[in-house]
Amino acid sequence: MSQKQANIINAAMAPEPEVKDPLLPEWLYTFRIQAAIVGILSFVLYINTSKNEYALDDTIVIVKNEYVYEGFAGIWDILSKDAFDSYYKQFNSSNQLSGGRYRPLSIVTFAIEQQFFGAIPKDKMDSFKTHPNGINPGFSYDMKAPFERRFIEHMHIRHFFNVIWFTLCVITLLYFLRYIVFKHNHILALLAAILFVIHPIHTEVVANVKSRDEIMSLLFICLTFILAFKYQEHKKMWMLVCGMISYFLAFLAKEYAITLIALLPLSFFLFNRFSVWDSIKASLPFMGVMVVYIFMRLQIVAPMSENSDSDILNNPYAKVADANEKLATQIATTLNYLKLLIFPDHLSADYSYNTIPYKTFSNPLVWLSLLIHGTLIGMVFSFFGRLFGSAPKAGEPAKKWSMETVRIMCFAITFYLLNLFIICNIFFNIGGTMGERLIFHSSVGFCIAVAYLLYKGTAMIKPAMTGKAILAVAMVALIGLCGFKTITRNMDWKSDETLFNHDIVEAPNSVLVNANVASSLINKAESEKNLVIKRDELHRGLEYYNKAVTIHNTFVSGYMNRFVAYLKLEEPDSAKMNLDKVHLYYPNYPKLEEIYYNLGVCYYMRKQIPQAIQQWQTSLKLKPNYIIAQQSINTAVQAMNAQQRGEEVKVK
């Protein structure tokens, strides 16, 4: 291509000067005012989460994470181990999820917070290991051990910090949109940022403290884009270094940063008008950061423990009939994300087995999903065709508006699809069917596209004032409706009890939701003084556990918690049946010998001495040097002999 042709193309694709509507006040275009708008909006919509307790995965990542308790002293362990390492150790296990979970950045912030709250040194930590019976096993989220009760005192502050992080994230997103995507029209950047802030599907990310990893990931991805473009504009080395550091932090937050391998050169090509080769060259330093991260991850994340991939709760497709059924289900499930982005209703914190039934290629939803996502992919290729064949003929006016649409929609759809590909299970096993928090990054592309189409669509309405009025009414209506949904959904996240009681309506066939509702009822019964109400709550809890183990017949936590419930109901025979199931399916369950010992005590207190001896003998098989079990057997044998002689047995 000659230099003259190149100049023609560059002129045709040159960025428009910033468009300012004379009907809008000048101050509305300033970053400071726009940042205040999205910041205040995010704060107002989510500040009610600061009243919430810990819920869902907060327990695994924070409440039962000994490295977090240690404060600064635990940071090295957090950086050098799998995100769930502390939790796995408590269950005598190792990595249960494909690829592991190396996301230390947000957990480091939890440890830093704990340092100021009051760190707990390891040698003084009354942990799960030293208080095995202080916490109900499995998916029971009650806080009984002393260190856990202290930990709860600070949960509201952590929720408040999550709101602050989200506010920082959306302000950074706004700057990214203004500086790169909508450089010529800052009102469009504001609209897209507002749509992102108000979307109710983001409630899980903010209301669940554990999901700070999602927030920090997007925050540092946006910063990486900004600093990379700043370096290209100003050629100051510190900007490049800061951009590379930001990219590394994005990786440490969560794996979504891998999408920048394609998105960063694409953005240089679309918005800086670089050639393909120049776009790749500008991205090479960041690819080096990716290589360093991948090397670190491979060194740190342990391989999956044996048989983990066969557990339906770690691999939602473990029970599919064949590969075709698995693929069909994955394709159909991917459509659910788009449905929730368009109609964010019937939200749930859990979509695990068996919330979404398996599908085959005879199901129309599979083909609808293929049609929609195939169309989106086809549009991206069509956009590239337009970009590479866009040189106007001599004297032909440049079609700036259409090229603007091509650039923005190409970026928006690609941003959406690349982040979707990471979480759709087709290419990577994410250890779950789907999750609302997982669409957090993809929703950026969705909001860019919706904002652009809404703005351009209303701009075509004549007279212009009517179009602007319709746009204003539409945005006010969306803010009102989505804001109401967001605030009320935040209230569902008040606690495990409120969350699961809501979600059981939306996901009645989920193993985990049924188990979690059951656990909340059993925990609630613990503090109930009215014996009639207490027994009723225990029986209601058992009904949900019965459903959970019916759906998933090797659900160890379900059997263990049924054991706890029957023990509280003083029905040791039923308790034993469930404990034997735990022993069968999970022989290395932590402190199993102590649990059998306590079951023996229950029998002994009921003067069922032979049954008590049987449980203590099981304890000795599990732990041959378990002295207290042997002593109890000796005492029980003496009591049984006395019972046979007709003497009265005094139970102590």
C-alpha positions as CSV (number, residue, x, y, z in Angstrom):
1,M,0.0,0.0,0.0
2,S,1.4,3.4,-1.0
3,Q,1.8,6.2,1.6
4,K,-1.0,8.1,-0.2
5,Q,-3.4,5.3,0.2
6,A,-2.4,5.0,3.8
7,N,-3.1,8.7,4.4
8,I,-6.5,8.3,2.8
9,I,-7.4,5.4,5.1
10,N,-6.1,7.2,8.1
11,A,-8.1,10.3,7.2
12,A,-11.2,8.2,6.7
13,M,-10.7,6.6,10.1
14,A,-9.5,9.6,12.0
15,P,-11.2,10.1,15.3
16,E,-13.9,12.7,15.4
17,P,-13.5,15.6,17.8
18,E,-15.5,15.3,21.0
19,V,-19.2,15.7,20.4
20,K,-21.0,18.0,22.8
21,D,-24.7,18.5,22.7
22,P,-25.5,22.2,23.1
23,L,-28.7,21.3,25.0
24,L,-26.7,19.6,27.7
25,P,-24.7,21.6,30.3
26,E,-20.9,21.8,29.8
27,W,-20.2,20.4,33.3
28,L,-21.9,17.1,32.5
29,Y,-19.0,16.3,30.2
30,T,-16.3,16.6,32.8
31,F,-14.8,13.5,34.3
32,R,-15.1,14.8,37.9
33,I,-18.9,15.2,37.6
34,Q,-19.4,11.9,35.8
35,A,-17.3,10.1,38.3
36,A,-19.3,11.7,41.1
37,I,-22.5,10.4,39.4
38,V,-21.5,6.8,39.0
39,G,-19.7,6.8,42.3
40,I,-22.7,8.1,44.3
41,L,-25.0,5.8,42.3
42,S,-22.9,2.7,43.2
43,F,-22.6,3.8,46.8
44,V,-26.4,4.4,47.2
45,L,-27.3,1.1,45.5
46,Y,-24.9,-1.0,47.6
47,I,-24.4,0.7,50.9
48,N,-27.2,-1.5,52.4
49,T,-24.9,-4.5,52.0
50,S,-22.7,-3.1,54.9
51,K,-25.4,-4.4,57.2
52,N,-25.0,-7.9,55.9
53,E,-23.3,-10.9,57.5
54,Y,-21.0,-13.4,55.9
55,A,-22.7,-15.6,53.3
56,L,-22.0,-18.4,50.9
57,D,-18.2,-18.7,50.0
58,D,-17.2,-16.0,52.5
59,T,-17.0,-18.9,55.0
60,I,-14.4,-20.9,52.9
61,V,-12.3,-17.9,51.8
62,I,-12.4,-15.8,54.9
63,V,-14.0,-17.2,58.0
64,K,-12.2,-20.6,57.9
65,N,-8.9,-19.3,56.4
66,E,-6.2,-19.4,59.0
67,Y,-3.9,-17.4,56.8
68,V,-6.4,-14.5,56.9
69,Y,-6.4,-14.6,60.7
70,E,-2.7,-14.1,60.9
71,G,-2.8,-10.7,59.2
72,F,0.5,-9.6,57.7
73,A,2.1,-12.9,58.9
74,G,-0.2,-14.9,56.7
75,I,0.4,-13.0,53.4
76,W,3.3,-15.2,52.3
77,D,1.1,-18.3,52.7
78,I,-1.7,-16.7,50.8
79,L,0.7,-15.7,47.9
80,S,2.3,-19.2,47.8
81,K,-0.7,-21.5,48.1
82,D,-4.0,-22.3,46.4
83,A,-6.8,-19.9,47.4
84,F,-8.6,-22.8,49.2
85,D,-5.5,-24.4,50.7
86,S,-6.5,-23.6,54.3
87,Y,-10.0,-25.0,53.9
88,Y,-8.7,-28.2,52.2
89,K,-6.3,-28.9,55.0
90,Q,-9.1,-28.8,57.5
91,F,-10.7,-31.7,55.6
92,N,-7.5,-33.7,55.1
93,S,-7.8,-33.0,51.4
94,S,-6.0,-31.1,48.6
95,N,-7.0,-29.3,45.4
96,Q,-10.6,-30.4,44.5
97,L,-11.1,-28.2,41.4
98,S,-9.7,-28.5,37.9
99,G,-6.8,-26.1,37.4
100,G,-6.8,-25.0,41.0
101,R,-7.7,-21.5,42.3
102,Y,-4.7,-19.1,42.4
103,R,-6.3,-15.8,43.2
104,P,-4.3,-14.3,46.1
105,L,-4.8,-10.6,45.7
106,S,-8.3,-10.2,47.3
107,I,-7.4,-12.6,50.1
108,V,-4.3,-10.5,50.8
109,T,-6.6,-7.5,51.4
110,F,-8.6,-9.6,53.8
111,A,-5.4,-10.4,55.7
112,I,-4.4,-6.7,55.7
113,E,-7.8,-5.8,57.1
114,Q,-7.4,-8.5,59.8
115,Q,-4.1,-7.0,60.8
116,F,-5.8,-3.8,61.8
117,F,-8.8,-5.6,63.3
118,G,-6.4,-7.7,65.4
119,A,-4.4,-10.5,63.9
120,I,-4.4,-13.9,65.6
121,P,-0.9,-15.6,65.7
122,K,-0.9,-19.2,64.5
123,D,0.3,-20.5,67.9
124,K,-2.7,-18.9,69.6
125,M,-5.3,-19.8,67.0
126,D,-8.1,-22.0,68.3
127,S,-8.7,-23.3,64.8
128,F,-11.0,-25.8,63.3
129,K,-8.4,-28.5,63.9
130,T,-8.3,-27.9,67.6
131,H,-12.1,-27.4,67.9
132,P,-13.4,-30.0,65.5
133,N,-16.8,-30.2,67.1
134,G,-17.2,-26.5,67.4
135,I,-18.3,-26.1,63.8
136,N,-20.8,-28.3,62.1
137,P,-19.0,-30.1,59.3
138,G,-19.5,-29.6,55.6
139,F,-21.7,-26.8,54.4
140,S,-23.0,-25.7,57.7
141,Y,-22.2,-22.0,58.2
142,D,-22.8,-21.4,61.8
143,M,-20.1,-19.7,63.8
144,K,-19.4,-21.5,67.1
145,A,-15.7,-21.6,67.7
146,P,-14.4,-18.5,69.7
147,F,-12.1,-17.3,67.0
148,E,-15.1,-17.3,64.6
149,R,-17.3,-15.3,66.9
150,R,-14.6,-12.7,67.1
151,F,-14.2,-12.7,63.4
152,I,-17.9,-11.9,62.8
153,E,-17.5,-8.6,64.6
154,H,-15.7,-7.1,61.6
155,M,-17.8,-8.5,58.8
156,H,-19.8,-5.3,58.3
157,I,-16.6,-3.4,57.8
158,R,-15.5,-5.8,55.1
159,H,-18.8,-5.4,53.4
160,F,-18.3,-1.6,53.5
161,F,-14.8,-2.0,51.9
162,N,-16.4,-4.1,49.2
163,V,-18.6,-1.2,48.3
164,I,-15.6,1.1,48.2
165,W,-13.7,-1.3,45.9
166,F,-16.7,-1.5,43.6
167,T,-17.0,2.3,43.5
168,L,-13.3,2.6,42.6
169,C,-13.8,-0.1,39.9
170,V,-16.8,1.7,38.2
171,I,-15.0,5.1,38.3
172,T,-11.9,3.4,36.7
173,L,-14.2,1.8,34.2
174,L,-15.7,5.2,33.4
175,Y,-12.3,6.7,32.7
176,F,-11.4,3.6,30.5
177,L,-14.6,4.2,28.5
178,R,-14.0,8.0,28.2
179,Y,-10.3,7.7,27.3
180,I,-10.4,4.7,24.9
181,V,-13.8,3.4,23.8
182,F,-15.9,6.6,23.7
183,K,-13.1,9.2,23.4
184,H,-15.2,11.3,21.1
185,N,-18.5,11.2,23.1
186,H,-18.2,11.2,26.9
187,I,-21.9,11.1,27.4
188,L,-21.9,7.7,25.8
189,A,-19.2,6.7,28.3
190,L,-21.4,7.9,31.2
191,L,-24.4,6.0,29.9
192,A,-22.4,2.7,29.6
193,A,-20.9,3.2,33.1
194,I,-24.4,3.9,34.6
195,L,-25.8,0.7,32.9
196,F,-23.0,-1.3,34.4
197,V,-23.5,0.2,37.9
198,I,-27.2,-0.4,38.1
199,H,-27.3,-3.9,36.6
200,P,-28.8,-6.3,39.3
201,I,-26.7,-9.2,38.2
202,H,-23.8,-7.6,39.9
203,T,-25.3,-8.0,43.4
204,E,-23.5,-11.2,44.0
205,V,-20.1,-9.6,43.3
206,V,-20.6,-6.8,45.8
207,A,-22.8,-8.5,48.4
208,N,-20.6,-11.5,48.7
209,V,-17.3,-10.3,50.2
210,K,-15.4,-13.2,48.7
211,S,-16.2,-11.9,45.2
212,R,-13.9,-9.0,45.7
213,D,-11.6,-10.9,43.4
214,E,-14.0,-10.2,40.5
215,I,-14.0,-6.4,41.4
216,M,-10.2,-6.2,41.7
217,S,-9.7,-8.1,38.5
218,L,-11.8,-5.7,36.4
219,L,-10.4,-2.7,38.2
220,F,-6.8,-3.7,37.3
221,I,-7.8,-4.8,33.8
222,C,-9.2,-1.3,33.1
223,L,-6.1,0.3,34.6
224,T,-3.9,-1.8,32.4
225,F,-5.8,-0.6,29.3
226,I,-5.5,3.0,30.5
227,L,-1.8,2.9,31.3
228,A,-1.0,1.0,28.0
229,F,-2.7,3.7,26.0
230,K,-1.1,6.4,28.1
231,Y,2.4,5.0,27.3
232,Q,1.6,5.0,23.6
233,E,0.5,8.6,23.8
234,H,3.3,10.0,26.0
235,K,6.1,7.4,25.7
236,K,7.0,7.7,29.4
237,M,8.6,4.5,30.7
238,W,7.0,4.7,34.1
239,M,3.6,4.4,32.5
240,L,4.6,1.2,30.8
241,V,6.0,-0.2,34.0
242,C,2.9,0.7,36.0
243,G,0.8,-0.8,33.2
244,M,2.7,-4.1,33.5
245,I,2.4,-4.1,37.3
246,S,-1.3,-3.4,36.9
247,Y,-1.6,-6.4,34.5
248,F,0.2,-8.7,36.9
249,L,-2.1,-7.6,39.7
250,A,-5.1,-8.3,37.5
251,F,-3.8,-11.8,37.1
252,L,-3.3,-12.2,40.8
253,A,-6.9,-11.1,41.3
254,K,-8.4,-13.6,38.8
255,E,-7.7,-15.4,35.6
256,Y,-9.8,-13.1,33.3
257,A,-6.7,-11.0,32.6
258,I,-5.7,-13.7,30.0
259,T,-8.3,-12.1,27.7
260,L,-6.0,-9.1,27.2
261,I,-3.8,-11.2,25.0
262,A,-6.4,-10.5,22.3
263,L,-8.2,-7.5,23.7
264,L,-5.2,-5.2,24.2
265,P,-3.9,-5.5,20.6
266,L,-7.5,-5.3,19.3
267,S,-8.0,-2.0,21.2
268,F,-4.8,-0.6,19.8
269,F,-5.9,-1.6,16.3
270,L,-9.5,-0.2,16.7
271,F,-9.0,2.9,18.7
272,N,-5.4,4.0,18.1
273,R,-5.5,3.0,14.4
274,F,-2.3,0.9,14.7
275,S,-1.5,-1.7,12.1
276,V,-2.0,-5.3,13.1
277,W,1.8,-5.7,13.6
278,D,2.2,-2.5,15.5
279,S,-0.7,-3.5,17.8
280,I,1.0,-6.8,18.5
281,K,4.3,-5.1,19.2
282,A,2.7,-2.6,21.6
283,S,1.2,-5.6,23.5
284,L,4.4,-7.7,23.8
285,P,5.5,-6.4,27.2
286,F,2.2,-7.4,28.6
287,M,2.5,-10.8,27.1
288,G,5.7,-11.2,29.0
289,V,3.8,-10.5,32.2
290,M,1.4,-13.3,31.3
291,V,4.2,-15.7,30.8
292,V,5.6,-14.9,34.3
293,Y,2.2,-15.4,35.9
294,I,1.6,-18.7,34.2
295,F,5.0,-20.0,35.3
296,M,4.2,-18.9,38.9
297,R,0.8,-20.5,38.8
298,L,2.2,-23.8,37.6
299,Q,4.6,-23.9,40.4
300,I,2.1,-23.1,43.1
301,V,-1.2,-24.8,42.2
302,A,-1.3,-28.5,43.2
303,P,-2.8,-31.2,41.0
304,M,-6.3,-32.3,41.7
305,S,-6.8,-34.9,44.4
306,E,-7.8,-38.3,43.3
307,N,-11.5,-38.8,42.3
308,S,-12.3,-35.0,42.6
309,D,-13.3,-34.9,39.0
310,S,-16.0,-37.5,39.7
311,D,-17.7,-35.5,42.4
312,I,-20.7,-33.8,40.9
313,L,-20.3,-30.7,43.0
314,N,-16.8,-30.1,41.6
315,N,-17.6,-31.3,38.1
316,P,-21.2,-30.6,37.2
317,Y,-21.0,-32.9,34.1
318,A,-19.7,-36.0,35.9
319,K,-23.1,-37.7,35.4
320,V,-23.7,-36.9,31.8
321,A,-24.5,-39.8,29.5
322,D,-21.8,-38.9,26.9
323,A,-19.7,-36.1,25.4
324,N,-22.6,-34.9,23.2
325,E,-24.9,-34.4,26.1
326,K,-22.2,-32.5,28.0
327,L,-21.5,-30.2,25.1
328,A,-25.2,-29.6,24.4
329,T,-25.8,-28.7,28.1
330,Q,-22.8,-26.3,28.1
331,I,-24.0,-24.6,24.9
332,A,-27.6,-24.2,26.2
333,T,-26.4,-23.0,29.6
334,T,-24.3,-20.2,28.0
335,L,-27.6,-18.7,26.8
336,N,-28.7,-18.2,30.4
337,Y,-26.1,-15.5,30.9
338,L,-27.5,-13.4,28.0
339,K,-31.0,-13.9,29.3
340,L,-30.0,-12.7,32.8
341,L,-28.3,-9.7,31.3
342,I,-31.4,-8.7,29.4
343,F,-33.9,-9.8,32.0
344,P,-32.2,-9.8,35.4
345,D,-35.0,-11.5,37.3
346,H,-35.1,-14.8,39.2
347,L,-31.6,-14.4,40.5
348,S,-29.9,-17.1,42.5
349,A,-26.6,-17.6,44.2
350,D,-26.4,-21.2,43.1
351,Y,-26.8,-23.0,39.8
352,S,-25.0,-26.2,40.7
353,Y,-26.2,-29.7,40.2
354,N,-29.2,-30.3,39.6
355,T,-30.5,-26.8,39.0
356,I,-30.0,-26.9,35.2
357,P,-31.1,-30.2,33.8
358,Y,-28.8,-31.9,31.2
359,K,-29.8,-31.4,27.6
360,T,-29.3,-33.1,24.2
361,F,-28.9,-31.6,20.8
362,S,-32.6,-32.2,20.2
363,N,-33.4,-29.4,22.6
364,P,-34.3,-26.1,20.8
365,L,-32.4,-24.0,23.4
366,V,-29.1,-25.6,22.3
367,W,-29.7,-24.4,18.7
368,L,-31.0,-21.0,19.8
369,S,-27.8,-20.5,21.8
370,L,-25.7,-21.6,18.8
371,L,-27.6,-19.3,16.5
372,I,-27.2,-16.2,18.8
373,H,-23.6,-16.8,19.7
374,G,-22.7,-17.9,16.1
375,T,-24.3,-14.6,14.9
376,L,-22.2,-12.6,17.3
377,I,-19.0,-14.3,16.2
378,G,-20.1,-13.8,12.6
379,M,-20.6,-10.1,13.2
380,V,-17.1,-9.8,14.6
381,F,-15.6,-11.4,11.5
382,S,-17.8,-9.1,9.4
383,F,-16.5,-6.1,11.3
384,F,-12.9,-7.1,10.6
385,G,-13.8,-7.5,6.9
386,R,-15.1,-4.0,6.9
387,L,-12.0,-2.7,8.8
388,F,-9.5,-4.3,6.4
389,G,-11.4,-3.3,3.3
390,S,-12.4,0.2,4.2
391,A,-10.3,2.3,2.0
392,P,-12.6,4.8,0.2
393,K,-12.3,5.4,-3.5
394,A,-10.9,8.8,-4.6
395,G,-13.5,11.5,-4.0
396,E,-15.8,9.2,-2.1
397,P,-16.8,10.7,1.3
398,A,-15.8,8.7,4.4
399,K,-18.5,6.9,6.2
400,K,-17.4,8.0,9.7
401,W,-20.5,7.1,11.5
402,S,-20.6,3.5,10.2
403,M,-16.9,3.0,10.9
404,E,-17.5,4.3,14.4
405,T,-20.2,1.7,14.9
406,V,-17.9,-1.0,13.5
407,R,-15.1,-0.2,15.9
408,I,-17.2,0.1,19.0
409,M,-19.5,-2.9,18.4
410,C,-16.5,-5.0,17.3
411,F,-14.8,-4.2,20.6
412,A,-18.0,-4.7,22.7
413,I,-18.9,-8.1,21.2
414,T,-15.3,-9.4,21.4
415,F,-15.0,-8.2,25.0
416,Y,-18.3,-10.0,25.8
417,L,-17.4,-13.2,24.0
418,L,-13.8,-13.6,25.2
419,N,-14.7,-13.3,28.8
420,L,-17.7,-15.6,28.2
421,F,-15.5,-18.3,26.7
422,I,-13.5,-18.5,29.9
423,I,-16.5,-19.3,32.1
424,C,-18.8,-21.3,29.7
425,N,-17.2,-24.7,30.6
426,I,-16.7,-25.5,26.9
427,F,-13.0,-24.7,26.9
428,F,-12.2,-24.8,30.6
429,N,-13.8,-26.7,33.5
430,I,-14.8,-24.0,36.0
431,G,-16.0,-26.4,38.7
432,G,-19.6,-25.3,38.4
433,T,-22.5,-25.0,35.9
434,M,-22.7,-21.2,35.9
435,G,-22.7,-18.2,38.3
436,E,-24.0,-14.7,38.2
437,R,-20.6,-13.3,39.4
438,L,-18.9,-15.0,36.5
439,I,-20.6,-12.7,33.9
440,F,-19.2,-9.5,35.7
441,H,-16.5,-8.9,33.1
442,S,-18.5,-9.9,30.0
443,S,-21.2,-7.4,31.1
444,V,-18.9,-4.6,30.3
445,G,-19.1,-5.5,26.6
446,F,-22.9,-5.9,27.0
447,C,-23.2,-2.4,28.6
448,I,-21.0,-0.8,25.9
449,A,-23.2,-2.2,23.1
450,V,-26.5,-1.4,24.8
451,A,-25.5,2.2,25.6
452,Y,-24.3,2.8,22.1
453,L,-27.3,1.3,20.4
454,L,-29.7,3.1,22.8
455,Y,-27.9,6.5,22.2
456,K,-27.7,6.1,18.5
457,G,-31.2,4.7,18.2
458,T,-32.8,7.6,20.0
459,A,-30.6,10.1,18.1
460,M,-32.4,9.0,14.9
461,I,-35.8,10.1,16.3
462,K,-37.0,13.4,14.9
463,P,-37.3,16.0,16.2
464,A,-34.1,15.7,18.1
465,M,-35.6,16.9,21.4
466,T,-38.1,14.0,21.3
467,G,-35.3,11.5,20.9
468,K,-33.4,13.0,23.8
469,A,-36.5,13.0,25.9
470,I,-37.0,9.3,25.2
471,L,-33.4,8.6,26.1
472,A,-33.7,10.5,29.3
473,V,-37.0,8.7,30.3
474,A,-35.5,5.3,29.4
475,M,-32.4,5.9,31.6
476,V,-34.5,7.2,34.5
477,A,-36.8,4.1,34.2
478,L,-33.8,1.7,34.0
479,I,-32.1,3.4,37.0
480,G,-35.4,3.1,39.0
481,L,-36.3,-0.5,38.1
482,C,-32.7,-1.9,38.2
483,G,-31.9,0.2,41.4
484,F,-35.0,-1.3,43.1
485,K,-34.1,-4.8,42.1
486,T,-30.4,-4.3,43.2
487,I,-31.3,-2.9,46.6
488,T,-33.9,-5.6,47.3
489,R,-31.6,-8.4,46.1
490,N,-28.9,-7.1,48.4
491,M,-31.3,-7.8,51.3
492,D,-31.5,-11.4,50.2
493,W,-27.7,-11.6,50.9
494,K,-28.3,-10.5,54.5
495,S,-27.2,-13.9,55.8
496,D,-27.0,-17.5,54.7
497,E,-30.5,-18.0,56.1
498,T,-32.1,-15.2,54.1
499,L,-30.1,-16.1,50.9
500,F,-30.9,-19.8,50.9
501,N,-34.6,-19.3,51.9
502,H,-34.9,-17.0,48.8
503,D,-32.9,-19.2,46.5
504,I,-34.7,-22.4,47.3
505,V,-37.7,-21.0,45.4
506,E,-35.5,-20.2,42.3
507,A,-33.4,-23.4,42.5
508,P,-35.5,-26.1,44.2
509,N,-33.5,-29.0,42.7
510,S,-30.0,-27.7,43.7
511,V,-28.1,-30.0,46.0
512,L,-26.3,-27.2,47.7
513,V,-29.3,-24.9,48.1
514,N,-31.3,-27.7,49.7
515,A,-28.3,-28.5,52.0
516,N,-27.8,-24.9,52.9
517,V,-31.4,-24.3,53.8
518,A,-31.2,-27.5,55.9
519,S,-28.1,-26.3,57.7
520,S,-29.6,-22.9,58.5
521,L,-32.6,-24.7,60.1
522,I,-30.5,-27.0,62.1
523,N,-28.2,-24.2,63.2
524,K,-31.3,-22.2,64.2
525,A,-32.6,-25.1,66.2
526,E,-29.4,-25.0,68.2
527,S,-30.4,-21.8,70.0
528,E,-34.1,-22.6,70.2
529,K,-35.3,-23.1,73.8
530,N,-38.8,-24.3,73.0
531,L,-38.4,-28.1,72.5
532,V,-41.4,-28.4,70.3
533,I,-40.2,-25.7,67.9
534,K,-36.6,-27.0,68.1
535,R,-37.7,-30.5,67.0
536,D,-39.8,-29.1,64.3
537,E,-36.9,-27.1,62.8
538,L,-34.6,-30.1,63.0
539,H,-37.2,-32.3,61.2
540,R,-37.7,-29.6,58.5
541,G,-33.9,-29.4,58.1
542,L,-33.8,-33.2,57.7
543,E,-36.5,-33.0,54.9
544,Y,-34.2,-30.7,52.9
545,Y,-31.2,-32.9,53.6
546,N,-33.2,-35.9,52.5
547,K,-33.9,-34.2,49.2
548,A,-30.2,-33.2,48.8
549,V,-28.9,-36.8,49.2
550,T,-31.7,-38.1,47.0
551,I,-30.5,-35.9,44.2
552,H,-26.8,-36.6,45.0
553,N,-26.5,-40.0,46.8
554,T,-22.8,-39.6,47.6
555,F,-23.1,-36.2,49.1
556,V,-20.8,-36.5,52.2
557,S,-21.7,-33.2,53.8
558,G,-25.4,-34.0,53.5
559,Y,-24.9,-37.3,55.4
560,M,-22.7,-35.7,58.0
561,N,-25.2,-32.9,58.7
562,R,-28.0,-35.5,58.8
563,F,-25.9,-37.3,61.4
564,V,-25.7,-34.0,63.5
565,A,-29.5,-33.5,63.2
566,Y,-30.3,-37.0,64.3
567,L,-27.9,-36.7,67.2
568,K,-29.6,-33.5,68.3
569,L,-32.9,-35.4,68.1
570,E,-31.4,-38.1,70.3
571,E,-31.9,-40.7,67.6
572,P,-28.5,-42.4,67.6
573,D,-29.4,-45.3,65.3
574,S,-30.4,-43.0,62.5
575,A,-27.3,-40.9,63.3
576,K,-25.1,-44.0,62.9
577,M,-26.6,-44.9,59.5
578,N,-25.5,-41.4,58.2
579,L,-22.1,-41.5,59.9
580,D,-21.4,-44.9,58.3
581,K,-22.2,-43.3,54.9
582,V,-19.6,-40.6,55.6
583,H,-17.1,-43.2,56.5
584,L,-17.9,-45.1,53.3
585,Y,-17.7,-42.2,50.9
586,Y,-14.9,-40.2,52.7
587,P,-12.7,-42.5,54.8
588,N,-10.3,-39.6,55.6
589,Y,-13.0,-37.3,56.9
590,P,-11.2,-35.2,59.6
591,K,-11.6,-36.2,63.2
592,L,-13.9,-39.1,62.2
593,E,-12.6,-41.1,65.2
594,E,-13.8,-38.4,67.6
595,I,-17.2,-38.2,65.9
596,Y,-17.6,-41.9,66.3
597,Y,-16.5,-41.6,69.9
598,N,-19.2,-38.9,70.6
599,L,-21.8,-41.2,69.0
600,G,-20.7,-43.9,71.4
601,V,-21.2,-41.4,74.3
602,C,-24.7,-40.8,73.1
603,Y,-25.5,-44.5,73.1
604,Y,-23.9,-44.9,76.5
605,M,-26.0,-42.1,78.0
606,R,-29.0,-44.0,76.8
607,K,-27.6,-47.1,78.5
608,Q,-27.2,-48.8,75.2
609,I,-23.8,-50.1,76.2
610,P,-23.2,-52.7,73.4
611,Q,-23.9,-50.1,70.8
612,A,-21.6,-47.6,72.6
613,I,-18.8,-50.2,72.6
614,Q,-19.2,-50.8,68.9
615,Q,-18.7,-47.1,68.1
616,W,-15.7,-46.8,70.3
617,Q,-14.2,-49.9,68.6
618,T,-14.7,-48.1,65.3
619,S,-12.8,-45.1,66.8
620,L,-9.9,-47.4,67.7
621,K,-9.8,-48.9,64.2
622,L,-9.6,-45.3,62.8
623,K,-7.0,-44.3,65.4
624,P,-5.4,-47.3,67.2
625,N,-3.7,-45.1,69.8
626,Y,-6.9,-43.3,70.7
627,I,-6.6,-43.8,74.5
628,I,-9.9,-42.3,75.6
629,A,-11.8,-44.7,73.4
630,Q,-10.0,-47.7,74.9
631,Q,-10.6,-46.4,78.4
632,S,-14.3,-45.9,77.6
633,I,-14.5,-49.5,76.3
634,N,-13.0,-50.8,79.5
635,T,-15.5,-48.8,81.6
636,A,-18.4,-49.9,79.4
637,V,-17.4,-53.6,79.7
638,Q,-17.3,-53.3,83.4
639,A,-20.8,-51.6,83.3
640,M,-22.1,-54.3,81.0
641,N,-20.9,-57.0,83.4
642,A,-22.5,-55.2,86.3
643,Q,-25.7,-55.0,84.3
644,Q,-25.6,-58.7,83.6
645,R,-25.2,-59.3,87.4
646,G,-28.3,-57.3,87.9
647,E,-26.5,-54.4,89.5
648,E,-27.6,-50.8,88.8
649,V,-25.5,-49.1,86.2
650,K,-24.7,-45.4,86.9
651,V,-24.0,-43.5,83.7
652,K,-21.4,-40.7,84.1
